[in-house]
Amino acid sequence: MIAGIVNPYKSETYATTELRKAAFINAIKTIYDENPHFKQLCGADNYDNRIEPLQQIFYGAPGTGKSHTIKEKTALAEIGERVIRTTFHPDSDYSTFVGCYKPSMKPVADKYKAVVGKDEEISYSFIPQAFTNAYVKAWNTDEDVYLIIEEINRGNCAQIFGDLFQLLDRGDDDCSKYPIIADSDLARYLSIELAGSIHKNITPDIKNGKKLVLPSNLYIWATMNTSDQSLFPIDSAFKRRWDWKYMPIEDAGKKWKIKVNGNEYDWYQFLEAINKEVFTLTHSEDKQLGYFFAKANNDGFIDAEKLVNKVYFYLWTDVFKDYDYESQKAFRKPNSNDPIAFKNFFEDLKDGEKVNEGMAEQVLINLELERQNKPQNLFE
């Protein structure tokens, strides 16, 4: 907690509303914008002895809180609108990461009047994307700026970064060791956007857009799910340019519970049990589930429908379907050795049920989980 600023919702339950969160964030943003001493406290000058790498990849099993961790670490920068996010995917390329010339409609000025008319015409201009937006913002401030790349291993990094790859080598001053020459379109755009920059490390070649150099206050952080079947493996040369932060599977302390068939089960106990099954089958942690794989409702419960459609569906399609049923114990019908077919979760539904809660609970019973709620005493 920053001195003098108290989060009034910290002690509230998980059900804290988004409206209240927004009100608190807006209050902090007002203080940030109106108090130069607070801005200085949050700025880059206070990080001469950096405790966070400039370039790092948070990796681990799905649901281990990689994005959540980044969000917490960049909370102050988020308030100052110094966080730019993008997500890689198989169709990502250099132009969607850096920018390119694109057509757009522009109002046409009236020939006979000094006003803009209603007619429009097609014009072409350089449209910046995430990297360029972060680059410009960082050179126009001395405060830390963060470029966040989600799912970095789902895109072809060599194709997306192109010659920007060379900029990832940082020198003792935390700027890029080896500048690269910007193409003419990008250089023209940067010369306009950086014209007023007074950054302590900016040079004439950087200001006019001729050379590209990552400034010392530009962080590039990324997330990577180890379970993803990446279409484009990341080569070792690219990997060496990053620090790597492993996110283990651990209890987040939320005390979330599963509510199914009228009974309650501890969410983390389920994760421990099912992850043991997954590891036994796959001999790998990649397919295991992290605490945030499924998000509880506002009451702190993960209901049967979410349990089946999100958790069981993942286990079924990404893990257990590739192995012999005899090798696992989770998906077995009661009092028999017969396997549970996924369609069984949607058969013989009781009134009001969206999934067969009895069958959904059977998986938890097979994992030998302990019920958290006490059975009702019919004689009370």
JOQUI-V649873 format. One record per residue. RES is the residue in one small letter. SS is DSSP state (alpha for helix, beta for strand, coil for the rest). PHI is phi in whole degrees, 0 to 359 (999 if undefined). OMEGA is omega in degrees with one decimal (999 if undefined). Layout:
BEGIN
res/ss/phi/omega
RES/SS/PHI/OMEGA
RES/SS/PHI/OMEGA
END
This chain:
BEGIN
res/ss/phi/omega
m/coil/999/176.4
i/coil/280/-176.4
a/coil/305/177.2
g/coil/88/-179.2
i/coil/239/-177.6
v/coil/243/175.7
n/coil/275/-175.5
p/coil/288/-175.6
y/coil/252/-176.5
k/coil/299/-177.0
s/coil/274/-177.9
e/coil/283/-179.4
t/coil/286/179.5
y/coil/300/-175.1
a/coil/281/177.2
t/coil/310/-173.4
t/coil/283/177.9
e/alpha/297/179.5
l/alpha/296/179.6
r/alpha/293/177.4
k/alpha/299/-178.6
a/alpha/298/179.6
a/alpha/297/179.7
f/alpha/294/-180.0
i/alpha/297/179.0
n/alpha/296/178.3
a/alpha/295/178.4
i/alpha/295/-179.3
k/alpha/297/178.4
t/alpha/297/178.3
i/alpha/298/-179.2
y/alpha/299/-176.1
d/alpha/289/-171.5
e/alpha/261/-175.9
n/coil/240/-177.9
p/alpha/297/179.1
h/alpha/292/177.5
f/alpha/292/178.7
k/alpha/297/179.0
q/alpha/294/178.0
l/alpha/300/-176.9
c/alpha/271/-172.0
g/coil/276/-174.8
a/alpha/290/-176.7
d/alpha/298/-179.0
n/alpha/271/-176.5
y/coil/238/178.4
d/coil/298/174.0
n/coil/262/-171.8
r/coil/294/176.1
i/coil/255/178.7
e/coil/239/177.6
p/coil/295/178.1
l/coil/291/-179.9
q/beta/230/178.5
q/beta/213/179.1
i/beta/243/176.1
f/beta/270/-175.0
y/beta/230/179.6
g/beta/161/-179.8
a/coil/294/178.9
p/coil/298/177.2
g/coil/90/-179.3
t/coil/274/174.1
g/coil/88/-178.7
k/alpha/296/179.6
s/alpha/295/179.6
h/alpha/297/178.9
t/alpha/297/178.1
i/alpha/298/-179.7
k/alpha/298/178.8
e/alpha/293/-177.4
k/alpha/291/-177.6
t/coil/252/-174.6
a/alpha/301/-179.1
l/alpha/292/177.4
a/alpha/294/177.9
e/alpha/297/178.1
i/alpha/298/179.2
g/coil/275/178.5
e/coil/56/179.9
r/coil/243/177.1
v/beta/237/177.3
i/beta/242/-176.9
r/beta/244/172.1
t/beta/211/179.3
t/beta/234/177.7
f/coil/277/176.0
h/coil/208/-174.8
p/coil/304/-179.3
d/coil/267/179.0
s/coil/293/175.8
d/coil/212/-176.4
y/alpha/302/-176.3
s/alpha/291/179.5
t/alpha/278/179.0
f/alpha/261/-176.5
v/coil/259/-179.0
g/beta/134/179.1
c/beta/194/175.7
y/beta/286/179.1
k/beta/223/176.6
p/beta/281/175.3
s/beta/210/179.8
m/beta/272/-178.2
k/beta/231/178.4
p/beta/301/-179.8
v/beta/261/179.0
a/beta/289/177.2
d/coil/293/-176.5
k/coil/297/-172.1
y/coil/254/-179.5
k/coil/229/-179.3
a/coil/275/179.7
v/coil/224/176.9
v/beta/276/-179.3
g/beta/277/-179.1
k/beta/275/-178.8
d/beta/288/178.6
e/beta/231/176.3
e/beta/223/179.5
i/beta/281/174.6
s/beta/229/-179.1
y/beta/245/178.2
s/beta/210/178.7
f/beta/283/179.3
i/beta/255/-177.7
p/beta/287/174.9
q/coil/245/-167.5
a/alpha/307/-177.0
f/alpha/299/-177.5
t/alpha/295/177.8
n/alpha/298/179.0
a/alpha/291/180.0
y/alpha/300/-180.0
v/alpha/296/-178.6
k/alpha/298/-178.1
a/alpha/292/179.5
w/alpha/285/-179.9
n/coil/261/177.7
t/coil/208/173.2
d/coil/264/178.9
e/coil/276/-178.0
d/coil/290/177.2
v/beta/237/-175.7
y/beta/239/170.3
l/beta/258/-176.6
i/beta/256/178.5
i/beta/249/176.9
e/beta/274/174.9
e/coil/57/-173.5
i/alpha/299/-177.2
n/alpha/276/176.7
r/alpha/271/178.2
g/coil/244/176.8
n/coil/277/-172.7
c/alpha/300/179.2
a/alpha/297/-180.0
q/alpha/286/-176.4
i/alpha/288/-177.5
f/alpha/281/-178.4
g/alpha/56/-179.1
d/alpha/285/174.5
l/alpha/297/177.7
f/alpha/310/-177.2
q/alpha/294/-178.1
l/alpha/288/-175.4
l/alpha/288/173.6
d/coil/282/-178.2
r/beta/258/177.9
g/coil/269/-179.4
d/coil/295/178.4
d/coil/271/179.5
d/coil/71/171.6
c/coil/270/179.0
s/beta/299/177.1
k/coil/289/-171.1
y/coil/240/178.7
p/coil/295/173.2
i/beta/236/-179.9
i/beta/272/179.3
a/coil/282/175.1
d/coil/291/-170.7
s/alpha/298/-179.4
d/alpha/294/179.3
l/alpha/294/-179.3
a/alpha/299/179.6
r/alpha/297/179.3
y/alpha/295/-177.6
l/alpha/294/-179.4
s/alpha/298/177.3
i/alpha/280/-174.5
e/alpha/288/-177.0
l/coil/257/-176.5
a/coil/302/-177.4
g/coil/262/-176.7
s/coil/292/175.1
i/coil/238/178.8
h/coil/303/-174.0
k/coil/296/-176.6
n/coil/255/-174.7
i/coil/284/178.8
t/coil/243/178.8
p/alpha/303/-179.5
d/alpha/294/177.3
i/alpha/285/-177.3
k/alpha/294/-179.9
n/coil/272/174.8
g/coil/83/-177.4
k/coil/294/-178.8
k/beta/244/174.8
l/beta/254/177.7
v/coil/217/176.4
l/coil/287/178.4
p/coil/287/-175.6
s/coil/290/-178.4
n/coil/257/177.9
l/beta/258/176.8
y/beta/264/173.6
i/beta/237/-179.4
w/beta/243/-176.4
a/beta/219/174.2
t/beta/243/179.4
m/beta/212/174.0
n/beta/276/-179.3
t/coil/290/-179.1
s/coil/276/-176.9
d/coil/294/174.7
q/coil/277/-174.0
s/coil/294/176.6
l/coil/284/-175.3
f/coil/230/179.6
p/coil/299/179.5
i/coil/274/-176.6
d/coil/284/-173.3
s/alpha/295/179.5
a/alpha/296/177.8
f/alpha/292/-178.7
k/alpha/300/-175.8
r/coil/295/-178.5
r/coil/279/-175.0
w/coil/237/163.6
d/beta/272/-175.5
w/beta/241/-178.4
k/beta/240/180.0
y/beta/281/178.9
m/coil/253/-177.3
p/coil/284/174.3
i/coil/275/-178.3
e/coil/210/-179.3
d/coil/288/-179.3
a/coil/279/177.1
g/coil/75/-179.4
k/coil/280/-178.1
k/coil/60/176.8
w/coil/291/179.2
k/beta/228/173.1
i/beta/264/175.3
k/beta/245/-176.8
v/beta/212/177.8
n/coil/56/178.9
g/coil/81/-178.6
n/beta/243/-177.7
e/beta/240/178.9
y/beta/225/-179.6
d/beta/288/-176.6
w/alpha/297/-176.8
y/alpha/289/175.5
q/alpha/297/175.5
f/alpha/298/-179.7
l/alpha/300/179.0
e/alpha/299/-177.5
a/alpha/290/-176.6
i/alpha/288/178.5
n/alpha/292/174.7
k/alpha/295/176.6
e/alpha/297/-178.6
v/alpha/298/-179.2
f/alpha/293/178.3
t/alpha/299/-178.8
l/alpha/283/-170.0
t/alpha/262/-175.2
h/coil/57/-178.7
s/coil/208/176.7
e/coil/270/-171.7
d/coil/301/-175.0
k/coil/266/-179.6
q/coil/287/-175.4
l/coil/253/173.9
g/coil/270/-173.9
y/coil/300/-175.6
f/coil/264/178.6
f/coil/301/173.9
a/coil/238/-177.6
k/coil/259/179.5
a/coil/293/173.6
n/coil/289/-177.4
n/coil/299/178.6
d/coil/272/178.3
g/coil/85/-178.5
f/beta/247/168.8
i/beta/261/-173.9
d/beta/278/-174.8
a/alpha/298/-178.4
e/alpha/297/178.6
k/alpha/292/179.3
l/alpha/300/-177.8
v/alpha/285/-171.1
n/alpha/286/179.6
k/alpha/250/-173.8
v/alpha/281/-178.9
y/alpha/296/179.8
f/alpha/299/177.3
y/alpha/297/-179.5
l/alpha/300/-176.7
w/alpha/290/-172.6
t/alpha/276/-175.2
d/alpha/255/-176.5
v/coil/233/-166.5
f/alpha/289/-176.9
k/alpha/295/-177.6
d/alpha/270/-176.6
y/coil/232/178.9
d/coil/294/-178.4
y/alpha/301/-178.7
e/alpha/292/-176.5
s/alpha/275/-177.5
q/coil/227/-178.3
k/coil/242/-173.3
a/coil/292/-174.2
f/coil/263/176.8
r/beta/231/179.8
k/coil/289/-178.3
p/coil/295/174.9
n/coil/57/177.3
s/coil/201/177.3
n/coil/264/-177.2
d/coil/290/178.9
p/beta/286/172.5
i/coil/277/171.8
a/coil/279/-175.8
f/alpha/300/179.4
k/alpha/295/180.0
n/alpha/296/178.6
f/alpha/289/-177.2
f/alpha/237/178.6
e/coil/252/176.0
d/coil/53/-178.3
l/coil/283/173.5
k/coil/278/179.2
d/coil/303/177.3
g/coil/86/-179.3
e/coil/278/172.9
k/coil/259/173.0
v/coil/222/177.4
n/coil/285/-173.4
e/alpha/291/177.0
g/alpha/296/178.4
m/alpha/290/177.9
a/alpha/296/178.7
e/alpha/291/-177.7
q/alpha/301/177.4
v/alpha/298/179.2
l/alpha/293/177.4
i/alpha/295/178.9
n/alpha/298/178.4
l/coil/276/176.3
e/coil/62/176.7
l/coil/280/-179.9
e/coil/269/176.6
r/beta/294/-177.9
q/coil/270/179.7
n/coil/265/-179.2
k/coil/281/177.1
p/coil/294/-179.5
q/coil/290/175.8
n/coil/269/-175.0
l/coil/291/-176.5
f/coil/262/177.8
e/coil/282/999
END
